[in-house]
Amino acid sequence: MPPYELSLILKSAAKPELKEIIKRTLMCVKEHGGLVGRLENLGERQLPAFIKKQSILHSRGFYMFVEANIPAHKIASLSLVLSQDKDVLRPTILRGEVEMPRPCEQGQCFFGELNNTELAMARKWGRFQKVSI
């Protein structure tokens, strides 16, 4: 499963209600086959612009950042469910970066260099093209 980053703006609420909103949101991720890796609380802040959700204007929101591994074919349905949730003001799902291993750490490196015979032919004839069969 590829890693995804969920940036969520939740409606501003009292602490017990906010816990239930977070729990419900994370259960939604788990129901869609996701594994929550890291949860970061960014706190309650003034929104840069009003967000209208179910004909209520919100001026403050609770920001959350979640890293999760989610099957790629479930992202669209998860996004739809989160956007329909009355307590999630703005769900954003981004594909996380996968750290690629360096090629030389896994064994001998081949960068398409010419061996001595091929190098001699390239010098003699001006150029040399490797042909793979």
MISEBA-999621 format. One record per residue: residue in three letters; chain; x, z, y of N, C-alpha, C in turn. Coordinates in Angstrom, 1 decimal. Layout:
N
+--------+--------+--------+--------+--------+--------+--------+--------+--------+--------+--------+
! residu ! chaine !   n_px !   n_pz !   n_py !  ca_px !  ca_pz !  ca_py !   c_px !   c_pz !   c_py !
+--------+--------+--------+--------+--------+--------+--------+--------+--------+--------+--------+
!    ALA !      A !      X !      Z !      Y !      X !      Z !      Y !      X !      Z !      Y !
...
+--------+--------+--------+--------+--------+--------+--------+--------+--------+--------+--------+
//
This chain:
133
+--------+--------+--------+--------+--------+--------+--------+--------+--------+--------+--------+
! residu ! chaine !   n_px !   n_pz !   n_py !  ca_px !  ca_pz !  ca_py !   c_px !   c_pz !   c_py !
+--------+--------+--------+--------+--------+--------+--------+--------+--------+--------+--------+
!    MET !      A !    0.8 !    0.0 !   -1.2 !    0.0 !    0.0 !    0.0 !    0.9 !    0.0 !    1.2 !
!    PRO !      A !    0.6 !   -0.9 !    2.2 !    1.4 !   -0.9 !    3.4 !    1.1 !    0.3 !    4.3 !
!    PRO !      A !    2.1 !    0.7 !    5.1 !    1.8 !    1.8 !    6.1 !    1.0 !    1.3 !    7.3 !
!    TYR !      A !    0.1 !    2.1 !    7.8 !   -0.6 !    1.8 !    9.0 !   -0.6 !    3.0 !    9.9 !
!    GLU !      A !   -0.7 !    2.7 !   11.2 !   -0.7 !    3.8 !   12.2 !   -2.1 !    3.7 !   12.9 !
!    LEU !      A !   -2.8 !    4.9 !   12.9 !   -4.1 !    5.0 !   13.5 !   -4.0 !    5.8 !   14.7 !
!    SER !      A !   -4.4 !    5.2 !   15.8 !   -4.4 !    5.9 !   17.1 !   -5.9 !    6.1 !   17.4 !
!    LEU !      A !   -6.3 !    7.4 !   17.5 !   -7.7 !    7.7 !   17.7 !   -7.9 !    8.5 !   19.0 !
!    ILE !      A !   -9.0 !    8.1 !   19.7 !   -9.4 !    8.9 !   20.8 !  -10.8 !    9.5 !   20.3 !
!    LEU !      A !  -10.8 !   10.8 !   20.2 !  -12.1 !   11.4 !   19.8 !  -12.8 !   12.0 !   21.0 !
!    LYS !      A !  -14.1 !   12.3 !   20.9 !  -14.8 !   12.9 !   22.0 !  -14.3 !   14.3 !   22.2 !
!    SER !      A !  -14.3 !   14.7 !   23.4 !  -13.9 !   16.1 !   23.7 !  -15.0 !   17.1 !   23.2 !
!    ALA !      A !  -14.6 !   18.1 !   22.5 !  -15.5 !   19.0 !   21.9 !  -14.8 !   20.4 !   21.8 !
!    ALA !      A !  -15.6 !   21.4 !   21.4 !  -15.1 !   22.7 !   21.1 !  -14.3 !   22.7 !   19.9 !
!    LYS !      A !  -13.4 !   23.7 !   19.7 !  -12.5 !   23.7 !   18.6 !  -13.1 !   23.6 !   17.2 !
!    PRO !      A !  -14.2 !   24.3 !   16.9 !  -14.8 !   24.2 !   15.5 !  -15.4 !   22.8 !   15.3 !
!    GLU !      A !  -16.0 !   22.3 !   16.3 !  -16.6 !   21.0 !   16.2 !  -15.5 !   19.9 !   16.0 !
!    LEU !      A !  -14.4 !   20.1 !   16.8 !  -13.3 !   19.1 !   16.7 !  -12.7 !   19.1 !   15.3 !
!    LYS !      A !  -12.6 !   20.3 !   14.7 !  -12.0 !   20.4 !   13.4 !  -12.9 !   19.5 !   12.4 !
!    GLU !      A !  -14.2 !   19.6 !   12.5 !  -15.1 !   18.9 !   11.7 !  -15.0 !   17.4 !   11.9 !
!    ILE !      A !  -14.8 !   17.0 !   13.2 !  -14.6 !   15.6 !   13.5 !  -13.4 !   15.0 !   12.8 !
!    ILE !      A !  -12.3 !   15.8 !   13.0 !  -11.0 !   15.4 !   12.4 !  -11.1 !   15.3 !   10.9 !
!    LYS !      A !  -11.7 !   16.3 !   10.3 !  -11.8 !   16.4 !    8.8 !  -12.7 !   15.2 !    8.3 !
!    ARG !      A !  -13.8 !   14.9 !    9.1 !  -14.6 !   13.7 !    8.7 !  -13.9 !   12.4 !    8.8 !
!    THR !      A !  -13.1 !   12.3 !    9.9 !  -12.3 !   11.0 !   10.1 !  -11.3 !   10.8 !    9.0 !
!    LEU !      A !  -10.5 !   11.9 !    8.6 !   -9.5 !   11.8 !    7.6 !  -10.2 !   11.6 !    6.2 !
!    MET !      A !  -11.3 !   12.1 !    6.0 !  -12.0 !   11.9 !    4.7 !  -12.5 !   10.4 !    4.6 !
!    CYS !      A !  -12.8 !    9.8 !    5.8 !  -13.2 !    8.4 !    5.8 !  -11.9 !    7.6 !    5.4 !
!    VAL !      A !  -10.8 !    7.9 !    5.9 !   -9.5 !    7.2 !    5.5 !   -9.3 !    7.4 !    4.0 !
!    LYS !      A !   -9.5 !    8.6 !    3.5 !   -9.3 !    8.8 !    2.0 !  -10.3 !    8.0 !    1.2 !
!    GLU !      A !  -11.6 !    8.0 !    1.7 !  -12.6 !    7.2 !    0.9 !  -12.3 !    5.7 !    0.8 !
!    HIS !      A !  -11.5 !    5.2 !    1.8 !  -11.1 !    3.8 !    1.8 !   -9.8 !    3.6 !    1.1 !
!    GLY !      A !   -9.4 !    4.6 !    0.3 !   -8.2 !    4.5 !   -0.5 !   -6.9 !    4.8 !    0.2 !
!    GLY !      A !   -7.0 !    5.4 !    1.3 !   -5.8 !    5.7 !    2.1 !   -5.1 !    7.0 !    1.7 !
!    LEU !      A !   -3.8 !    7.1 !    1.9 !   -3.1 !    8.4 !    1.8 !   -2.5 !    8.8 !    3.1 !
!    VAL !      A !   -3.0 !    9.9 !    3.6 !   -2.6 !   10.3 !    5.0 !   -1.2 !   10.9 !    4.8 !
!    GLY !      A !   -0.3 !   10.4 !    5.6 !    1.1 !   10.9 !    5.6 !    1.4 !   11.9 !    6.7 !
!    ARG !      A !    1.1 !   11.6 !    7.9 !    1.4 !   12.5 !    9.0 !    0.3 !   12.5 !   10.0 !
!    LEU !      A !    0.0 !   13.6 !   10.5 !   -1.1 !   13.8 !   11.5 !   -0.5 !   14.4 !   12.7 !
!    GLU !      A !   -0.7 !   13.8 !   13.9 !   -0.1 !   14.4 !   15.1 !   -1.2 !   14.6 !   16.2 !
!    ASN !      A !   -1.2 !   15.8 !   16.7 !   -2.2 !   16.2 !   17.7 !   -1.5 !   15.9 !   19.0 !
!    LEU !      A !   -2.1 !   15.0 !   19.8 !   -1.6 !   14.7 !   21.1 !   -2.3 !   15.4 !   22.3 !
!    GLY !      A !   -3.4 !   16.1 !   21.9 !   -4.1 !   17.0 !   22.8 !   -5.2 !   16.3 !   23.6 !
!    GLU !      A !   -5.9 !   17.1 !   24.4 !   -7.0 !   16.6 !   25.2 !   -6.5 !   16.1 !   26.5 !
!    ARG !      A !   -6.9 !   14.9 !   26.9 !   -6.5 !   14.4 !   28.2 !   -7.6 !   13.7 !   28.9 !
!    GLN !      A !   -7.4 !   13.4 !   30.2 !   -8.3 !   12.7 !   31.0 !   -8.1 !   11.2 !   30.6 !
!    LEU !      A !   -9.2 !   10.5 !   30.3 !   -9.2 !    9.1 !   29.9 !   -8.8 !    8.2 !   31.1 !
!    PRO !      A !   -8.1 !    7.1 !   30.9 !   -7.7 !    6.3 !   32.1 !   -8.9 !    5.6 !   32.7 !
!    ALA !      A !  -10.0 !    5.4 !   31.8 !  -11.2 !    4.8 !   32.3 !  -12.3 !    5.4 !   31.5 !
!    PHE !      A !  -13.5 !    5.4 !   32.0 !  -14.6 !    5.9 !   31.3 !  -14.9 !    5.1 !   30.1 !
!    ILE !      A !  -15.3 !    5.8 !   29.0 !  -15.6 !    5.1 !   27.7 !  -17.1 !    5.4 !   27.4 !
!    LYS !      A !  -17.9 !    4.4 !   27.3 !  -19.3 !    4.6 !   27.0 !  -19.5 !    4.5 !   25.5 !
!    LYS !      A !  -20.1 !    5.5 !   24.9 !  -20.4 !    5.5 !   23.5 !  -21.8 !    6.1 !   23.4 !
!    GLN !      A !  -22.7 !    5.3 !   22.8 !  -24.1 !    5.7 !   22.6 !  -24.7 !    6.2 !   23.9 !
!    SER !      A !  -24.6 !    5.4 !   24.9 !  -25.1 !    5.5 !   26.3 !  -24.7 !    6.9 !   26.9 !
!    ILE !      A !  -23.5 !    7.4 !   26.5 !  -22.9 !    8.6 !   27.2 !  -21.6 !    8.2 !   27.7 !
!    LEU !      A !  -21.3 !    8.5 !   29.0 !  -20.0 !    8.2 !   29.6 !  -19.1 !    9.4 !   29.3 !
!    HIS !      A !  -17.9 !    9.1 !   28.8 !  -16.9 !   10.1 !   28.5 !  -15.7 !   10.0 !   29.4 !
!    SER !      A !  -15.3 !   11.1 !   30.0 !  -14.2 !   11.0 !   30.9 !  -13.0 !   11.7 !   30.4 !
!    ARG !      A !  -13.2 !   12.5 !   29.3 !  -12.1 !   13.2 !   28.6 !  -12.1 !   12.9 !   27.2 !
!    GLY !      A !  -10.9 !   12.9 !   26.5 !  -10.9 !   12.6 !   25.1 !   -9.7 !   13.3 !   24.4 !
!    PHE !      A !   -9.9 !   13.5 !   23.1 !   -8.9 !   14.1 !   22.3 !   -8.1 !   13.1 !   21.6 !
!    TYR !      A !   -6.8 !   13.0 !   21.8 !   -5.9 !   11.9 !   21.2 !   -5.3 !   12.4 !   19.9 !
!    MET !      A !   -5.4 !   11.6 !   18.9 !   -4.8 !   11.8 !   17.6 !   -4.0 !   10.6 !   17.2 !
!    PHE !      A !   -2.9 !   10.9 !   16.4 !   -2.1 !    9.8 !   15.8 !   -2.0 !   10.1 !   14.3 !
!    VAL !      A !   -2.3 !    9.2 !   13.5 !   -2.3 !    9.4 !   12.1 !   -1.5 !    8.2 !   11.4 !
!    GLU !      A !   -0.5 !    8.6 !   10.6 !    0.2 !    7.6 !    9.7 !   -0.4 !    7.7 !    8.3 !
!    ALA !      A !   -0.8 !    6.6 !    7.8 !   -1.4 !    6.5 !    6.5 !   -1.1 !    5.3 !    5.8 !
!    ASN !      A !   -1.0 !    5.3 !    4.4 !   -0.9 !    4.1 !    3.6 !   -2.3 !    3.7 !    3.1 !
!    ILE !      A !   -2.7 !    2.6 !    3.5 !   -4.1 !    2.1 !    3.3 !   -4.0 !    0.7 !    2.6 !
!    PRO !      A !   -4.8 !    0.4 !    1.6 !   -4.8 !   -0.9 !    1.1 !   -5.2 !   -1.9 !    2.2 !
!    ALA !      A !   -4.5 !   -3.1 !    2.2 !   -4.8 !   -4.0 !    3.3 !   -6.2 !   -4.6 !    3.3 !
!    HIS !      A !   -6.8 !   -4.7 !    2.1 !   -8.1 !   -5.3 !    2.1 !   -9.2 !   -4.3 !    2.5 !
!    LYS !      A !   -8.9 !   -3.1 !    2.8 !   -9.8 !   -2.1 !    3.2 !   -9.8 !   -1.8 !    4.7 !
!    ILE !      A !   -8.8 !   -2.4 !    5.4 !   -8.6 !   -2.1 !    6.8 !   -9.9 !   -2.5 !    7.7 !
!    ALA !      A !  -10.4 !   -3.7 !    7.4 !  -11.6 !   -4.2 !    8.2 !  -12.8 !   -3.3 !    8.1 !
!    SER !      A !  -13.0 !   -2.8 !    6.8 !  -14.2 !   -1.9 !    6.6 !  -13.9 !   -0.5 !    7.2 !
!    LEU !      A !  -12.7 !   -0.1 !    7.1 !  -12.3 !    1.2 !    7.8 !  -12.5 !    1.2 !    9.3 !
!    SER !      A !  -12.0 !    0.1 !    9.9 !  -12.2 !   -0.1 !   11.3 !  -13.6 !   -0.1 !   11.7 !
!    LEU !      A !  -14.4 !   -0.8 !   10.9 !  -15.9 !   -0.9 !   11.3 !  -16.5 !    0.5 !   11.2 !
!    VAL !      A !  -16.2 !    1.3 !   10.1 !  -16.8 !    2.6 !   10.0 !  -16.3 !    3.5 !   11.1 !
!    LEU !      A !  -15.1 !    3.5 !   11.5 !  -14.6 !    4.3 !   12.5 !  -15.2 !    4.0 !   13.9 !
!    SER !      A !  -15.4 !    2.7 !   14.1 !  -15.9 !    2.3 !   15.4 !  -17.4 !    2.6 !   15.5 !
!    GLN !      A !  -18.1 !    2.8 !   14.4 !  -19.5 !    3.1 !   14.4 !  -19.7 !    4.6 !   14.4 !
!    ASP !      A !  -18.7 !    5.4 !   14.2 !  -18.8 !    6.9 !   14.2 !  -19.0 !    7.3 !   15.7 !
!    LYS !      A !  -20.0 !    8.1 !   15.9 !  -20.4 !    8.5 !   17.3 !  -19.4 !    9.4 !   17.9 !
!    ASP !      A !  -18.5 !   10.1 !   17.2 !  -17.5 !   11.0 !   17.7 !  -16.1 !   10.3 !   17.9 !
!    VAL !      A !  -15.9 !    9.1 !   17.4 !  -14.6 !    8.4 !   17.6 !  -14.9 !    7.4 !   18.8 !
!    LEU !      A !  -14.2 !    7.7 !   19.9 !  -14.4 !    6.9 !   21.1 !  -13.7 !    5.6 !   21.0 !
!    ARG !      A !  -12.4 !    5.6 !   20.5 !  -11.6 !    4.4 !   20.4 !  -10.7 !    4.5 !   19.2 !
!    PRO !      A !  -11.0 !    3.8 !   18.1 !  -10.1 !    3.7 !   17.0 !   -9.2 !    2.5 !   17.1 !
!    THR !      A !   -7.9 !    2.6 !   16.9 !   -7.0 !    1.5 !   16.9 !   -6.1 !    1.6 !   15.7 !
!    ILE !      A !   -6.1 !    0.6 !   14.9 !   -5.3 !    0.6 !   13.6 !   -4.3 !   -0.5 !   13.7 !
!    LEU !      A !   -3.0 !   -0.1 !   13.6 !   -1.9 !   -1.0 !   13.7 !   -1.1 !   -0.9 !   12.4 !
!    ARG !      A !   -0.5 !   -2.1 !   12.1 !    0.4 !   -2.1 !   10.9 !    1.7 !   -1.4 !   11.2 !
!    GLY !      A !    2.1 !   -0.4 !   10.4 !    3.3 !    0.3 !   10.6 !    4.5 !   -0.5 !   10.2 !
!    GLU !      A !    5.7 !   -0.2 !   10.8 !    6.9 !   -0.9 !   10.5 !    7.5 !   -0.4 !    9.2 !
!    VAL !      A !    7.9 !   -1.3 !    8.3 !    8.6 !   -1.0 !    7.1 !   10.1 !   -1.1 !    7.3 !
!    GLU !      A !   10.9 !   -0.1 !    7.0 !   12.3 !   -0.2 !    7.2 !   12.9 !   -1.0 !    6.1 !
!    MET !      A !   13.6 !   -2.1 !    6.5 !   14.2 !   -3.0 !    5.5 !   15.6 !   -2.5 !    5.2 !
!    PRO !      A !   15.9 !   -2.5 !    3.9 !   17.3 !   -2.1 !    3.5 !   18.3 !   -3.2 !    3.9 !
!    ARG !      A !   19.5 !   -2.7 !    4.2 !   20.5 !   -3.7 !    4.6 !   20.9 !   -4.4 !    3.3 !
!    PRO !      A !   21.2 !   -5.7 !    3.4 !   21.5 !   -6.5 !    2.2 !   22.7 !   -6.1 !    1.5 !
!    CYS !      A !   23.8 !   -5.6 !    2.1 !   25.0 !   -5.3 !    1.5 !   25.0 !   -3.9 !    0.8 !
!    GLU !      A !   23.9 !   -3.1 !    1.0 !   23.8 !   -1.8 !    0.4 !   23.3 !   -2.0 !   -1.1 !
!    GLN !      A !   22.8 !   -3.2 !   -1.4 !   22.2 !   -3.4 !   -2.7 !   23.1 !   -4.1 !   -3.7 !
!    GLY !      A !   24.2 !   -4.5 !   -3.3 !   25.2 !   -5.2 !   -4.1 !   26.1 !   -6.1 !   -3.3 !
!    GLN !      A !   26.7 !   -7.1 !   -4.0 !   27.6 !   -8.0 !   -3.3 !   26.8 !   -8.9 !   -2.4 !
!    CYS !      A !   27.3 !   -9.1 !   -1.2 !   26.6 !   -9.9 !   -0.2 !   27.0 !  -11.4 !   -0.3 !
!    PHE !      A !   26.0 !  -12.3 !   -0.2 !   26.2 !  -13.7 !   -0.1 !   25.6 !  -14.2 !    1.1 !
!    PHE !      A !   26.3 !  -14.7 !    2.0 !   25.8 !  -15.3 !    3.3 !   25.9 !  -16.8 !    3.3 !
!    GLY !      A !   26.0 !  -17.4 !    2.2 !   26.1 !  -18.9 !    2.2 !   27.5 !  -19.4 !    2.5 !
!    GLU !      A !   28.6 !  -18.5 !    2.3 !   29.9 !  -18.9 !    2.6 !   30.4 !  -20.0 !    1.6 !
!    LEU !      A !   31.3 !  -20.8 !    2.0 !   31.9 !  -21.8 !    1.1 !   33.0 !  -21.2 !    0.3 !
!    ASN !      A !   33.2 !  -21.5 !   -1.0 !   34.3 !  -21.1 !   -1.7 !   35.5 !  -22.0 !   -1.3 !
!    ASN !      A !   36.7 !  -21.8 !   -1.9 !   37.9 !  -22.5 !   -1.5 !   37.8 !  -24.0 !   -1.8 !
!    THR !      A !   37.2 !  -24.4 !   -2.9 !   37.0 !  -25.8 !   -3.3 !   36.1 !  -26.5 !   -2.3 !
!    GLU !      A !   35.0 !  -25.8 !   -2.0 !   34.0 !  -26.4 !   -1.0 !   34.6 !  -26.5 !    0.4 !
!    LEU !      A !   35.4 !  -25.5 !    0.7 !   36.0 !  -25.5 !    2.0 !   37.0 !  -26.6 !    2.2 !
!    ALA !      A !   37.8 !  -26.9 !    1.1 !   38.8 !  -28.0 !    1.1 !   38.0 !  -29.3 !    1.2 !
!    MET !      A !   36.9 !  -29.5 !    0.5 !   36.1 !  -30.7 !    0.6 !   35.6 !  -30.9 !    2.0 !
!    ALA !      A !   35.1 !  -29.8 !    2.6 !   34.6 !  -29.9 !    4.0 !   35.7 !  -30.3 !    5.0 !
!    ARG !      A !   36.9 !  -29.8 !    4.8 !   38.0 !  -30.2 !    5.7 !   38.4 !  -31.6 !    5.5 !
!    LYS !      A !   38.3 !  -32.1 !    4.3 !   38.7 !  -33.4 !    4.0 !   37.7 !  -34.4 !    4.4 !
!    TRP !      A !   36.5 !  -34.2 !    4.2 !   35.4 !  -35.2 !    4.5 !   34.7 !  -34.9 !    5.8 !
!    GLY !      A !   35.1 !  -33.8 !    6.5 !   34.4 !  -33.5 !    7.8 !   33.3 !  -32.6 !    7.7 !
!    ARG !      A !   32.5 !  -32.7 !    6.7 !   31.4 !  -31.8 !    6.5 !   31.0 !  -31.7 !    5.0 !
!    PHE !      A !   30.3 !  -30.7 !    4.6 !   30.0 !  -30.5 !    3.2 !   28.7 !  -29.8 !    3.2 !
!    GLN !      A !   27.8 !  -30.3 !    2.3 !   26.5 !  -29.8 !    2.2 !   26.3 !  -29.3 !    0.8 !
!    LYS !      A !   25.9 !  -28.0 !    0.6 !   25.7 !  -27.4 !   -0.7 !   24.4 !  -27.9 !   -1.2 !
!    VAL !      A !   24.3 !  -28.3 !   -2.5 !   23.1 !  -28.8 !   -3.1 !   22.8 !  -27.8 !   -4.3 !
!    SER !      A !   21.6 !  -27.2 !   -4.2 !   21.1 !  -26.3 !   -5.3 !   20.3 !  -27.1 !   -6.2 !
!    ILE !      A !   20.5 !  -26.9 !   -7.5 !   19.7 !  -27.6 !   -8.5 !   18.9 !  -26.6 !   -9.3 !
+--------+--------+--------+--------+--------+--------+--------+--------+--------+--------+--------+
//
